């Protein structure tokens, strides 16, 4: 069974994240959307709301599991038997950053590979940081996050 972990803070989960998962479904038997818990960060959504929103989005897809993790992503991968870390690349800056992480992960866990998917045209400009900023300034984030996520966000305001 080929298992992948798609790690991130997902604060909030965007249509760019969703696009990557949809495109990766054919590559893996199971994908864990793994919400990293960082207790020092205060975000737009609490971690439970993030999990609820993403779980609602994938409620009818048994290949996707939404969960939390703390610590190193490679340790979480080992815990669940995943051999792939799935990451998205929007631009060259993302590639440089993700490459550094992937190289270090290979030293720590040579059995776990990093797979990169390049953002689809029209989605590379979308980031959780930008969406949070638009939301905090009362802008419209429709079309930037899936409807299931937007419904949960609206309840938080």
Residue pairs with C-beta under 8 A, 6 or more apart in sequence:
1 29
1 30
1 81
2 27
2 28
2 29
2 30
2 83
2 84
3 28
3 29
3 30
3 31
3 32
3 80
3 81
3 82
3 83
3 84
4 24
4 27
4 28
4 30
4 31
4 32
4 82
4 83
4 84
4 85
4 86
4 115
5 31
5 32
5 34
5 73
5 76
5 77
5 80
5 82
5 84
5 85
5 86
6 17
6 20
6 21
6 24
6 31
6 32
6 33
6 34
6 85
6 86
6 87
7 34
7 36
7 69
7 73
7 76
7 85
7 87
8 17
8 33
8 34
8 35
8 36
8 128
9 35
9 36
9 38
9 41
9 43
9 128
10 17
10 33
10 35
10 50
10 54
10 128
11 43
11 44
11 45
11 50
11 128
11 132
12 44
12 45
12 50
12 53
12 128
12 131
12 132
12 145
12 149
12 153
13 33
13 50
13 53
13 54
13 57
13 128
13 145
13 146
13 149
14 126
14 127
14 128
14 131
14 144
14 145
14 146
14 149
15 123
15 126
15 143
15 144
15 145
15 146
16 88
16 90
16 119
16 123
16 124
16 126
16 127
17 88
18 57
18 146
19 119
19 120
19 123
20 86
20 88
20 117
20 119
21 31
21 33
21 58
21 64
23 117
23 120
24 31
24 86
24 115
24 117
25 31
25 61
25 63
25 64
27 115
28 63
28 84
28 86
29 63
30 63
30 64
30 65
31 63
31 64
31 65
31 86
32 64
32 65
32 66
32 67
32 80
32 82
33 54
33 58
33 64
33 65
33 66
33 67
34 67
34 68
34 69
34 73
34 76
35 47
35 50
35 51
35 54
35 66
35 67
35 68
35 69
36 68
36 69
36 70
36 73
37 47
37 68
37 69
37 70
43 132
44 132
44 135
44 136
44 153
44 156
45 53
45 152
45 153
45 156
47 68
49 152
49 153
49 156
51 66
51 67
51 68
52 152
53 148
53 149
53 151
53 152
53 153
54 66
54 148
54 149
55 66
56 148
56 149
56 151
56 152
57 146
57 148
57 149
58 64
58 66
69 76
72 108
73 85
73 105
74 85
74 105
74 108
74 109
74 112
76 82
77 83
77 84
77 85
77 109
77 112
78 109
78 112
82 112
83 111
83 112
83 113
84 112
84 113
84 114
84 115
85 102
85 105
85 112
85 113
85 114
85 115
86 114
86 115
86 117
87 98
87 102
87 114
87 115
87 116
87 117
88 94
88 116
88 117
88 118
88 119
89 95
89 98
89 116
89 117
89 118
89 119
90 119
90 124
90 125
90 127
91 124
95 116
98 114
98 116
101 114
102 114
102 116
105 112
105 114
106 112
106 113
106 114
126 144
130 144
131 141
131 144
131 145
134 140
134 141
134 144
135 141
135 153
141 150
141 153
142 150
145 153
